[in-house]
Amino acid sequence: MTLNRRDWYPPARPGDFEDHLRALEAAVRAAPQHTRLQFLLGYTCYFIGRRVQARQAFEAVAAAGPD
């Protein structure tokens, strides 16, 4: 499946997606136990083609167990 989340951002502000992704990555580094952030990072990375990073995030969620 190809669905690029960057396409959801307005063309007039191309850097917004990358800024938001960096902020999400920083939030995950600051709170790696926060499974919802980990899942969101995995979901986002999957749909922009960063499958290895997505898998790592999803594995962290799975390892944490249920909320």
Backbone hydrogen bonds, N-H to C=O, Kabsch-Sander energy under -0.5 kcal/mol:
donor,donor_aa,acceptor,acceptor_aa,energy
3,L,1,M,-0.6
5,R,3,L,-0.8
7,D,4,N,-1.8
8,W,5,R,-1.6
9,Y,6,R,-1.6
13,R,10,P,-1.9
16,D,13,R,-1.4
18,E,14,P,-0.5
19,D,15,G,-2.3
20,H,16,D,-2.7
21,L,17,F,-2.7
22,R,18,E,-2.5
23,A,19,D,-2.0
24,L,20,H,-2.3
25,E,21,L,-2.7
26,A,22,R,-2.3
27,A,23,A,-2.2
28,V,24,L,-2.2
29,R,25,E,-2.1
30,A,26,A,-2.2
31,A,27,A,-1.8
34,H,31,A,-2.1
35,T,33,Q,-1.3
38,Q,34,H,-2.0
39,F,35,T,-2.7
40,L,36,R,-2.3
41,L,37,L,-2.5
42,G,38,Q,-2.5
43,Y,39,F,-2.9
44,T,40,L,-2.5
45,C,41,L,-2.9
46,Y,42,G,-2.5
47,F,43,Y,-1.8
48,I,44,T,-0.5
48,I,45,C,-1.0
49,G,46,Y,-1.2
50,R,45,C,-2.4
51,R,49,G,-1.4
54,A,50,R,-2.2
55,R,51,R,-2.6
56,Q,52,V,-2.1
57,A,53,Q,-2.1
58,F,54,A,-2.8
59,E,55,R,-2.7
60,A,56,Q,-1.8
61,V,57,A,-1.8
62,A,58,F,-2.5
63,A,59,E,-2.4
64,A,60,A,-1.4
65,G,61,V,-0.9
65,G,62,A,-0.7
